[in-house]
Amino acid sequence: MAGKGVMLAAVGGAVLVTAGVAAYPAMVWLGNKMYDQNVENFTKGSPVVYNETEKNFSSRTGTWKLDTPLGEMVFKSETKFGMTGAETLIVPDYESAGFKAIFKELSVKEYPKAEMHMGYSITKQSFTSDGFVEPFKISNEQVSCDFAGVKFESAVAQNVNVNATGAEVVKSFRSNSGKSSGNVSVPGVSCVGTSDGVSVKLENLTFKIESVESYPSMYDFRVASFQLSDDKNKKIAVKNLTFGQTAEAGSGVFNFKSALYADELVFPNDMTGGSVELGRTGMDVRMVEVKDADFASIVDFYRDMALGEFADSTSDADIMASPIAQVPMDIRIQELTSKSANGGSFDAKGSAQFVIKDIMNGRAAIDLNFTKSYADAVGAGDIADSGVAMGFLKKDGDKYGSNVSFENHHLSVNGKPLF
């Protein structure tokens, strides 16, 4: 039996090898066909020109050229085909006129090494890319900047349709298909003005995005620290800045959340001199229960704007007649908050419901609350007291508060109509 098992294994292995050998030409042929199709799709109607320099059964080499006002920018590419897909290496040709002109303008003396790797996986049915730019320096009479480099990567499913209509985007959301993702990271940038002493420093910038067809369903932008200062000791500083959006598909509706936060914020106080130092500061805004059809209209409007179909010649009447103007908006400020270094605080919550076409028939309300110590910290203590005298603010001990509402064409503050 053992002998028969060995024989069967040997025969099975031989069959698999034979099948692999037979499949290899077909898969490489398919890779070449897809390569030609992608070149056509990418260059058709675009300013990019592809020139093939060498072609054989398992590899292709060529150049991609883009005309710019500063001259022609050229990228070299080499693609290899295999059983499971294809891999392409793309590098910039720094000898081309466009790159030379850009580096001359930026006073870049040493050209940074840069690569992009692009691939297609037949098994995963997706396109991937990743790449890097090594550290480089810009230095001229006005400014000197050190860049710690750039890294990026992305993945795009084969069935992504960048021209998808709003209805198709909604369908893809609900079927969990047509997804793509990407991220970029910059370890740091440091710049110093050579004449005015102004300096800028940025650390650990990252940007991540996920999209469904043509719509960005999630993005997340983060900066670990940012600082801008001058020779007069004025400084703007931010720590752990985050900005992002999420979109969730509920039962027949969509919910969106956008948030902007920073753990620490420092900026000059021009009213009182010195600086304002704030702790956790940010805003969380949500649009809730957007119906499928309304979301589809928003996507179509977004796509038209991106394609430039709403040009400067577009009139207000055109915008009011667009689908976006008919969509009911329900926007809620879940949290608008800030805390100062001396324990003062500010927060607000509110909501607004309206249709852009008839915005004056909408309604909105917001509650504002802050402490006297917060008002003093930002240099608005006297303004707050004046607000109390005028009836715009109410004071309760150390706290100020106000309610502003708009409904039936009337604006009210603390229940008192203004108009």
C-alpha positions, 0 to 999 in steps of 0.5 A: 500500500505504501508503494502505491501511495508513493506512486499516486503521490508522484503521479499527482505531483507530475499532474500538478506540475504539468498543469502548472506548465500548461497554465503558465503561457495562458496566464502570462498571455492574460497578463499581457492583454490586461497590460495593454488594456490598462495602458489604453484606459490610462492614456486615452483622453489624458496628457500622458503618453506611453512609449514601449521600448522593449517587449517579450513574452514575460516582460515589458519596458517603457516610458510614461511622459507627461508634458508640463509648463516646466518641461517633459516629465518622464517615468521609466517602467519595467513589468514582469508577468507570472502565474499569479499576476504582474509586477511593475517597477516605476522610477522617475527619470531625473534627466528629463527636462521637467524634473530638472526644471522642478529641482532647479526651482526648488534648489534641490541639489541631490536627487532623492531615490524614489520608486513605485511598485505596482502589481496585479493579483489574479487570485485576489483580483486586485491592483496594489501599489506602494512606493517611497521617496527617500529624504531630501533637502530644499535650500535657497535664499528664502528658506531651508527645508528638510524632508524625512521622506514619503511612503505610500501604498494602496489597494484597489479591487478589480471591480472598482468603477470610478465613474459609478453613479450615485445609485451604483455607489449605494448598491456597492455600499450595501453589497460590500464591494467596489472598495479601494484603500490607500495611505501616505506617511511623512515622518517629518518636515522641518523648515527655517526662513533664512531671512525672517527667522520663521520656522515650521516643524511637522512630525508624523503626518499620516493620511488614510482613505477608504472608498466605495467606487468613487465615494470616500467612505472613510478618511483619517488625517493625523499629525503628531505635532505641528509648530510655527514660530517666529523671532518675536516668540509668537508660536502656534503649536498643535499636538495630535491633530486628527481629522476624519470621516466615517460612513455607515450603512444602516437599514435603508439609511446612511449615517455620517460622522466628521470629527476634528480634534487636537490634544493641545493647542497654543496660539498668540493672544493678540487681545491681551498679549502672551499665548492661549493654551488649550487642552483637548479641543475639537468638534464632532458633527454628524449627518444622520439617517440619510435615505438611500436615494438622497445619498445617491443624489449627494454622490452624483453632485459630488462627482459632477463637482469633481469633474468640473461640470459646475464651473464658474458660469454655473448660476445660483438657479442651476445649483438650486435646481440640482439634486443636492438642493432637494435633499433634506439635511439633518446635521447634529453637532454632537460635541464642540468642546475645548478646555484651557490650561487653567481649567476653563471649558467651552462646549456646545451642542446643536442641530439643524434641519433644512433643505438647501432649496428652501433653507429659510424654512429650515430650523436650527438650534445650538446651546453654548456654555463656557466658564469665565476662566475660559473667556479670560484665557482667550481674551474674551472676558470683557466681551462675555460680560457685555454679552450678559448686559445685552441679553445675549448671554446668561450668567450662573456663577462662573458659567456663561450660557446661551441658546440660539434658535432659528425657526419659521424665519425668526431668530431668537437668543435665550427665547427673545426674538431678534427678528 
